[in-house]
Amino acid sequence: MTPLIFTTLYLIYLSLICQSLIMYDSVGYEISGQELVQNGLAGYFKTGPHREPIYPLLIAGAMQLAKTFSLEYRWVLKLLHIFILVLTQALAFVMLRGLNVDRWIRTAAIVYMGVSPVLVNSAFWVYSEIAVLPQILLIILLAARSWNDIATSAKWSTHLWNGIGLGAALFLALCVKGIFEALTPLLLIPFVILIKSPRYRRAALTVVMTCAACFYIPLNAYKWANHVGNGNFAFTNRAAWALYGNTARRALPLGPGKIKAAFAYAANPHYCYNVSDKANCDFWSYIPSDQLGMGRLQELSQQGLSNQKINHMMMSESLQLAWKNPLQQIFLAEVESLKMFFWETTNAGQVTYPDWLEKLYKLPWLEPFLVVTTAFLSMGALGHLIVVGWRRRKELFDPGQSYSQALVLFMTVMLLAYGFAHSFFFVLQRYSIPIAPVWVIAIAFWSNHLWGRKRIQSG
């Protein structure tokens, strides 16, 4: 409890001083929240499709609470963000204990989550990443519990409720980040493989079917509500043109300079501009892919096509572009996925801090030290998870082995699937924030193997 109390007090102190700077996508989130307050969900569907609904609903809730208690809305939103971050720390504690991590390493991990520059920043800006932090950890916990129960529980109802819980958690995560529409099938792969085992077939099939039902039924209901309200059978309004823009950019000719810049930009955009020329670095920013995607979207819109037809065409054209040079597309997707290792930063932006913290964050050595250190540790931690899985490969699909082994399995699947699903799109630095707590837990697990007293249990 002490680490949680300490970091909660620290975050509350910052909430009284830090200010959110509303710009870029933050403006859209606030507008969506205001629309929900004024017109409700019915109005939200009529003017959609919009972004994923949970974060705008969180903003609308903060606005209503602020109005009820005569408070400043953004301070209420900051308190809600702090609550979410503390909840994430609590779930991380449960995971670390399930992984048999020593108390001192567990404490260090929980404290770091509460003072990490990027996670603290996510609690004070107006972006949706904060809202999915606890849901990702909850998904891993529920998947591991469902996996373990397949071997340890003979009750059909246990597997039924496990599937319902996992499906609901995945749908809630989707309602914050649409990428979970692509992630969910990947996360269910271990259960699907387990269906082949006669011993576990009935239980695994029950989990998969109920999970899929609890995910895809509300997903398609939401798409249908958009279809009724605005004529688009879609969850959000961004996937097709974003995919097309990034695929079209990756289909362009590359030279050594652009390839070098691609790796540098993946590590840190500021670093890229220090080691490469501006034109090559600009090529890997969001601007070219957005211009290509939005340009094609406007061309198709001028033809009088429906939004649904446009989405289908852009997805089809993206596939055609990818097949023209599949090796280059795969290579650049792998480079894009490297951004997931570089989640930490003191320069996330759009938040003002007290003078002493601003000065600390602006120390010239701190940013590169944190970025390089956390990236190296994240790579090592992922490698350790994979090695643990490989060494226990004969036990990997025997759910009855241990709960900690199940946690290792689904942490690995989450990290790999999250990077893979994002690799087809342009990855902003903030897109890596949702799995930052998973990286911290994985690093703690690796550290426990190296220095903890429970080394045998941790692999």
GIKA-V17359 format. One record per pair of residues at least 12 apart in sequence whose ideal C-beta (glycine too) atoms are under 7 Angstrom apart, sorted by the first residue. I is the first residue (numbers start at 1). J is the second residue. D is the distance in whole Angstrom. If there is no record, write none. Layout:
# GIKA-V17359
i & j & d
I & J & D
I & J & D
This chain:
# GIKA-V17359
i & j & d
3 & 107 & 5
3 & 110 & 4
3 & 111 & 5
4 & 86 & 6
4 & 89 & 6
4 & 90 & 7
4 & 110 & 7
6 & 111 & 7
7 & 89 & 7
7 & 111 & 6
7 & 114 & 2
7 & 115 & 6
8 & 86 & 5
10 & 114 & 6
10 & 115 & 7
11 & 82 & 5
11 & 85 & 7
11 & 114 & 7
11 & 120 & 7
11 & 123 & 6
12 & 82 & 7
14 & 120 & 7
14 & 124 & 7
15 & 75 & 7
15 & 78 & 4
15 & 79 & 6
15 & 82 & 6
17 & 354 & 5
18 & 124 & 5
18 & 351 & 6
18 & 352 & 6
18 & 353 & 6
19 & 352 & 5
20 & 74 & 6
20 & 124 & 6
20 & 125 & 5
20 & 126 & 5
20 & 350 & 7
20 & 351 & 6
21 & 350 & 4
21 & 351 & 7
21 & 352 & 7
22 & 126 & 6
23 & 350 & 6
25 & 127 & 7
26 & 125 & 7
26 & 126 & 4
26 & 127 & 6
26 & 350 & 7
28 & 51 & 7
29 & 55 & 6
29 & 56 & 6
29 & 59 & 6
29 & 126 & 6
29 & 128 & 7
30 & 59 & 6
30 & 126 & 6
32 & 50 & 6
32 & 51 & 6
32 & 56 & 4
33 & 56 & 5
33 & 59 & 3
33 & 60 & 5
33 & 63 & 6
35 & 47 & 7
36 & 56 & 6
36 & 57 & 6
36 & 60 & 4
37 & 60 & 5
37 & 63 & 5
37 & 64 & 7
45 & 225 & 5
45 & 226 & 6
45 & 229 & 3
45 & 230 & 7
46 & 229 & 5
46 & 230 & 6
47 & 230 & 7
48 & 226 & 5
48 & 229 & 6
48 & 230 & 5
49 & 226 & 5
49 & 230 & 6
49 & 232 & 5
49 & 234 & 5
49 & 235 & 7
49 & 236 & 6
49 & 237 & 4
50 & 237 & 7
51 & 236 & 6
52 & 128 & 7
52 & 175 & 5
52 & 176 & 5
52 & 177 & 6
52 & 178 & 5
52 & 236 & 6
53 & 175 & 5
54 & 131 & 6
54 & 172 & 7
54 & 175 & 4
54 & 176 & 5
55 & 128 & 4
55 & 131 & 5
55 & 176 & 6
58 & 80 & 6
58 & 131 & 6
59 & 77 & 6
62 & 76 & 4
62 & 77 & 4
62 & 80 & 6
78 & 123 & 7
78 & 124 & 6
81 & 123 & 4
81 & 124 & 7
81 & 130 & 5
82 & 123 & 6
84 & 130 & 5
84 & 131 & 6
84 & 133 & 6
84 & 134 & 6
85 & 119 & 6
85 & 123 & 5
85 & 130 & 7
85 & 133 & 7
87 & 134 & 5
88 & 113 & 7
88 & 133 & 4
88 & 134 & 5
88 & 137 & 6
88 & 437 & 5
89 & 110 & 5
89 & 113 & 5
89 & 114 & 6
91 & 134 & 5
91 & 137 & 4
91 & 138 & 6
91 & 141 & 7
92 & 109 & 7
92 & 110 & 6
92 & 113 & 6
92 & 137 & 6
92 & 437 & 5
92 & 441 & 6
93 & 106 & 7
93 & 110 & 6
94 & 141 & 6
95 & 137 & 6
95 & 140 & 7
95 & 141 & 6
95 & 407 & 6
95 & 441 & 5
96 & 109 & 6
96 & 441 & 6
96 & 444 & 6
98 & 403 & 6
98 & 404 & 6
98 & 407 & 5
99 & 404 & 5
99 & 407 & 6
99 & 445 & 5
99 & 458 & 6
100 & 404 & 6
100 & 454 & 5
100 & 457 & 4
100 & 458 & 6
101 & 444 & 5
101 & 445 & 6
101 & 448 & 5
101 & 452 & 7
101 & 458 & 7
102 & 448 & 6
102 & 452 & 4
102 & 453 & 6
102 & 454 & 6
105 & 444 & 5
105 & 447 & 5
105 & 448 & 5
105 & 452 & 6
106 & 444 & 7
109 & 440 & 5
109 & 441 & 7
109 & 444 & 4
112 & 440 & 6
113 & 437 & 6
113 & 440 & 6
116 & 344 & 7
116 & 436 & 7
117 & 344 & 7
117 & 345 & 7
117 & 346 & 4
117 & 361 & 6
117 & 370 & 7
118 & 343 & 6
118 & 344 & 5
118 & 345 & 5
118 & 348 & 5
118 & 433 & 6
118 & 436 & 6
119 & 436 & 6
121 & 348 & 4
121 & 351 & 5
122 & 433 & 5
124 & 351 & 5
125 & 350 & 5
125 & 351 & 5
127 & 430 & 6
128 & 176 & 6
129 & 430 & 6
129 & 433 & 4
129 & 434 & 5
131 & 176 & 5
132 & 173 & 6
132 & 176 & 4
132 & 177 & 5
132 & 434 & 5
133 & 434 & 6
133 & 437 & 6
135 & 169 & 6
135 & 172 & 6
135 & 173 & 4
135 & 176 & 7
136 & 173 & 7
136 & 414 & 7
136 & 434 & 6
136 & 435 & 6
136 & 438 & 6
137 & 437 & 6
138 & 169 & 5
139 & 166 & 7
139 & 169 & 5
139 & 170 & 6
139 & 173 & 6
140 & 407 & 7
140 & 410 & 5
140 & 411 & 6
140 & 414 & 6
142 & 165 & 5
142 & 166 & 5
142 & 169 & 6
143 & 166 & 6
143 & 187 & 7
143 & 410 & 4
144 & 403 & 6
144 & 406 & 4
144 & 407 & 5
144 & 410 & 5
145 & 162 & 7
146 & 162 & 4
146 & 163 & 7
146 & 166 & 6
146 & 207 & 5
147 & 399 & 5
147 & 406 & 4
148 & 399 & 6
148 & 403 & 5
148 & 406 & 5
149 & 162 & 6
150 & 194 & 7
150 & 200 & 5
150 & 203 & 4
150 & 204 & 6
150 & 207 & 7
150 & 399 & 4
151 & 200 & 7
151 & 399 & 4
151 & 400 & 3
152 & 400 & 6
156 & 206 & 6
159 & 203 & 5
159 & 206 & 4
159 & 207 & 5
160 & 206 & 6
160 & 210 & 6
162 & 207 & 6
163 & 206 & 6
163 & 207 & 4
163 & 209 & 7
163 & 210 & 3
163 & 211 & 4
163 & 214 & 7
164 & 210 & 5
164 & 214 & 5
166 & 211 & 5
167 & 210 & 6
167 & 211 & 4
167 & 212 & 7
167 & 213 & 7
167 & 214 & 3
167 & 215 & 4
168 & 214 & 5
170 & 184 & 5
170 & 215 & 5
171 & 214 & 7
171 & 215 & 5
171 & 218 & 5
171 & 219 & 7
174 & 219 & 7
177 & 434 & 7
178 & 235 & 6
178 & 236 & 5
178 & 239 & 7
179 & 421 & 5
179 & 422 & 6
181 & 219 & 7
181 & 235 & 6
182 & 421 & 4
183 & 417 & 5
183 & 418 & 7
183 & 421 & 5
184 & 215 & 6
186 & 417 & 4
186 & 420 & 7
186 & 421 & 7
187 & 413 & 6
187 & 414 & 7
187 & 417 & 6
188 & 208 & 6
188 & 211 & 7
190 & 409 & 6
190 & 413 & 6
191 & 204 & 5
191 & 207 & 6
191 & 208 & 5
192 & 208 & 6
193 & 397 & 6
194 & 397 & 6
195 & 208 & 7
200 & 399 & 7
219 & 235 & 7
222 & 235 & 6
223 & 235 & 6
231 & 306 & 7
231 & 307 & 7
232 & 307 & 5
232 & 308 & 6
233 & 308 & 6
234 & 311 & 6
240 & 311 & 4
240 & 314 & 4
240 & 315 & 5
241 & 293 & 4
241 & 294 & 6
241 & 296 & 7
241 & 297 & 4
241 & 314 & 6
242 & 293 & 6
242 & 425 & 5
243 & 315 & 7
243 & 318 & 5
243 & 424 & 6
243 & 425 & 6
244 & 293 & 5
244 & 296 & 6
244 & 314 & 4
244 & 317 & 6
244 & 318 & 5
245 & 289 & 4
245 & 290 & 6
245 & 292 & 4
245 & 293 & 3
246 & 289 & 5
246 & 424 & 7
246 & 425 & 5
246 & 426 & 5
247 & 318 & 4
247 & 321 & 5
247 & 322 & 6
247 & 329 & 7
248 & 292 & 4
248 & 321 & 6
249 & 288 & 5
249 & 289 & 5
249 & 292 & 6
250 & 328 & 6
250 & 329 & 5
250 & 332 & 5
251 & 321 & 5
251 & 324 & 6
251 & 325 & 6
254 & 328 & 7
257 & 276 & 7
257 & 277 & 7
257 & 280 & 5
258 & 280 & 5
258 & 283 & 6
260 & 276 & 6
261 & 276 & 4
261 & 280 & 4
261 & 281 & 5
261 & 283 & 7
261 & 284 & 6
262 & 284 & 6
262 & 332 & 7
262 & 335 & 5
263 & 335 & 6
264 & 276 & 6
265 & 281 & 6
265 & 284 & 4
266 & 335 & 5
266 & 336 & 7
266 & 338 & 4
266 & 339 & 5
267 & 342 & 6
268 & 342 & 6
268 & 371 & 6
269 & 281 & 7
286 & 426 & 5
286 & 428 & 7
289 & 426 & 5
296 & 314 & 6
297 & 310 & 7
300 & 313 & 6
333 & 423 & 4
333 & 424 & 6
334 & 423 & 7
336 & 423 & 5
336 & 427 & 5
337 & 419 & 4
337 & 420 & 7
337 & 422 & 7
337 & 423 & 4
339 & 427 & 4
339 & 432 & 6
340 & 418 & 7
340 & 419 & 4
340 & 432 & 5
340 & 435 & 7
341 & 375 & 5
341 & 378 & 5
341 & 379 & 6
342 & 371 & 6
342 & 375 & 5
342 & 432 & 7
343 & 374 & 7
343 & 432 & 4
343 & 433 & 6
343 & 436 & 5
343 & 439 & 6
344 & 370 & 5
344 & 371 & 6
344 & 374 & 4
345 & 367 & 7
345 & 371 & 6
345 & 429 & 6
346 & 361 & 4
346 & 366 & 6
346 & 367 & 5
346 & 370 & 6
347 & 367 & 6
348 & 430 & 7
377 & 443 & 5
378 & 439 & 5
378 & 443 & 7
380 & 446 & 6
381 & 439 & 7
381 & 442 & 4
381 & 443 & 5
381 & 445 & 7
381 & 446 & 4
382 & 415 & 6
382 & 442 & 7
384 & 446 & 4
384 & 449 & 6
384 & 459 & 7
385 & 408 & 6
385 & 411 & 6
385 & 412 & 5
385 & 442 & 6
386 & 412 & 6
388 & 408 & 6
388 & 459 & 4
389 & 408 & 6
389 & 409 & 7
389 & 412 & 6
392 & 405 & 6
396 & 409 & 7
404 & 457 & 6
411 & 438 & 6
411 & 441 & 7
411 & 442 & 6
414 & 438 & 6
415 & 435 & 6
415 & 438 & 6
418 & 435 & 5
445 & 458 & 6
